[in-house]
């Protein structure tokens, strides 16, 4: 099969083909900060697990806003990577933790865990970046 034929082929990749899905999201840090300021702790508790709240607390207000925006972008990226299986997920069904090196690690519970199993994915990988007033995250499912 030529490269052109491969690019236009409608064949579905086998489950062991590596990357199976990608989700990406971007969040305006100031917009999220203002929304949290208006709605208060109730909004924070709706969006973030206790562990996520602890990760973003005890820092400067600027760092806290970037931390929260990165996690919102990451949760949305995971939801997008799960595609139709991710419909109806609650914000706290996806928790963004850190591994020993500080890299973001998605932890799925409840409906998100079930969506991951139904999709047949074996793992999720993630990256979060912050720059110029925005937070962006990408989630890759294999």
QUICOR-V516601 format. One record per residue. N is the residue number from 0. RES is the residue in one letter. OMEGA is omega in radians with two decimals (999 if undefined). BURIAL is + if it has 9 or more other C-alpha atoms within 8 Angstrom, else -. Layout:
n->N res->RES omega->OMEGA burial->BURIAL
n->N res->RES omega->OMEGA burial->BURIAL
This chain:
n->0 res->X omega->3.11 burial->-
n->1 res->X omega->3.10 burial->-
n->2 res->X omega->3.14 burial->-
n->3 res->X omega->3.11 burial->-
n->4 res->X omega->3.14 burial->-
n->5 res->X omega->-3.12 burial->-
n->6 res->X omega->-3.12 burial->-
n->7 res->X omega->-3.12 burial->-
n->8 res->X omega->3.10 burial->-
n->9 res->X omega->-3.12 burial->-
n->10 res->X omega->3.07 burial->-
n->11 res->X omega->3.12 burial->-
n->12 res->X omega->3.08 burial->-
n->13 res->X omega->-3.08 burial->-
n->14 res->X omega->-3.10 burial->-
n->15 res->X omega->-3.01 burial->-
n->16 res->X omega->-3.14 burial->-
n->17 res->X omega->-3.13 burial->-
n->18 res->X omega->-3.11 burial->-
n->19 res->X omega->-3.12 burial->+
n->20 res->X omega->3.11 burial->+
n->21 res->X omega->3.02 burial->+
n->22 res->X omega->3.12 burial->+
n->23 res->X omega->3.10 burial->+
n->24 res->X omega->3.12 burial->+
n->25 res->X omega->-3.10 burial->+
n->26 res->X omega->3.04 burial->+
n->27 res->X omega->-3.04 burial->+
n->28 res->X omega->-3.10 burial->+
n->29 res->X omega->3.12 burial->-
n->30 res->X omega->3.11 burial->-
n->31 res->X omega->3.13 burial->+
n->32 res->X omega->-3.14 burial->+
n->33 res->X omega->3.13 burial->-
n->34 res->X omega->3.12 burial->-
n->35 res->X omega->3.11 burial->+
n->36 res->X omega->3.14 burial->-
n->37 res->X omega->-3.02 burial->-
n->38 res->X omega->3.01 burial->-
n->39 res->X omega->-3.04 burial->-
n->40 res->X omega->3.13 burial->-
n->41 res->X omega->3.10 burial->-
n->42 res->X omega->3.12 burial->+
n->43 res->X omega->-3.13 burial->+
n->44 res->X omega->3.10 burial->+
n->45 res->X omega->-3.06 burial->-
n->46 res->X omega->-2.92 burial->+
n->47 res->X omega->3.03 burial->+
n->48 res->X omega->3.10 burial->+
n->49 res->X omega->3.13 burial->-
n->50 res->X omega->3.12 burial->-
n->51 res->X omega->3.11 burial->+
n->52 res->X omega->3.14 burial->+
n->53 res->X omega->3.13 burial->-
n->54 res->X omega->-3.08 burial->-
n->55 res->X omega->-3.14 burial->+
n->56 res->X omega->3.05 burial->-
n->57 res->X omega->3.14 burial->-
n->58 res->X omega->3.11 burial->-
n->59 res->X omega->3.10 burial->-
n->60 res->X omega->3.13 burial->-
n->61 res->X omega->3.13 burial->-
n->62 res->X omega->3.14 burial->+
n->63 res->X omega->3.14 burial->+
n->64 res->X omega->3.12 burial->+
n->65 res->X omega->3.11 burial->+
n->66 res->X omega->-3.14 burial->+
n->67 res->X omega->3.14 burial->+
n->68 res->X omega->3.09 burial->+
n->69 res->X omega->3.13 burial->+
n->70 res->X omega->3.07 burial->+
n->71 res->X omega->3.11 burial->+
n->72 res->X omega->-3.13 burial->+
n->73 res->X omega->3.12 burial->+
n->74 res->X omega->3.11 burial->+
n->75 res->X omega->3.10 burial->+
n->76 res->X omega->3.09 burial->+
n->77 res->X omega->3.14 burial->+
n->78 res->X omega->3.13 burial->+
n->79 res->X omega->3.10 burial->+
n->80 res->X omega->3.12 burial->+
n->81 res->X omega->3.09 burial->+
n->82 res->X omega->-3.13 burial->-
n->83 res->X omega->3.11 burial->-
n->84 res->X omega->-3.08 burial->+
n->85 res->X omega->3.13 burial->+
n->86 res->X omega->3.08 burial->-
n->87 res->X omega->3.11 burial->-
n->88 res->X omega->3.01 burial->+
n->89 res->X omega->-3.12 burial->-
n->90 res->X omega->-3.07 burial->+
n->91 res->X omega->3.02 burial->+
n->92 res->X omega->3.07 burial->+
n->93 res->X omega->3.08 burial->+
n->94 res->X omega->3.11 burial->+
n->95 res->X omega->3.12 burial->+
n->96 res->X omega->3.11 burial->+
n->97 res->X omega->3.02 burial->+
n->98 res->X omega->-3.07 burial->-
n->99 res->X omega->-3.13 burial->-
n->100 res->X omega->-3.12 burial->-
n->101 res->X omega->3.13 burial->-
n->102 res->X omega->-3.14 burial->-
n->103 res->X omega->3.14 burial->+
n->104 res->X omega->3.09 burial->+
n->105 res->X omega->3.06 burial->+
n->106 res->X omega->-3.05 burial->-
n->107 res->X omega->3.07 burial->+
n->108 res->X omega->3.03 burial->+
n->109 res->X omega->-3.07 burial->-
n->110 res->X omega->3.13 burial->+
n->111 res->X omega->3.10 burial->+
n->112 res->X omega->3.11 burial->+
n->113 res->X omega->3.12 burial->+
n->114 res->X omega->3.12 burial->+
n->115 res->X omega->3.12 burial->+
n->116 res->X omega->3.14 burial->-
n->117 res->X omega->3.13 burial->-
n->118 res->X omega->3.14 burial->-
n->119 res->X omega->3.13 burial->-
n->120 res->X omega->3.14 burial->+
n->121 res->X omega->-3.14 burial->-
n->122 res->X omega->3.07 burial->-
n->123 res->X omega->3.10 burial->+
n->124 res->X omega->-2.99 burial->+
n->125 res->X omega->2.98 burial->+
n->126 res->X omega->3.10 burial->+
n->127 res->X omega->3.08 burial->+
n->128 res->X omega->3.14 burial->-
n->129 res->X omega->3.13 burial->+
n->130 res->X omega->2.99 burial->-
n->131 res->X omega->3.04 burial->-
n->132 res->X omega->3.11 burial->-
n->133 res->X omega->2.99 burial->+
n->134 res->X omega->3.13 burial->+
n->135 res->X omega->3.11 burial->+
n->136 res->X omega->3.06 burial->+
n->137 res->X omega->3.07 burial->+
n->138 res->X omega->-3.13 burial->+
n->139 res->X omega->3.13 burial->+
n->140 res->X omega->3.03 burial->+
n->141 res->X omega->999 burial->+
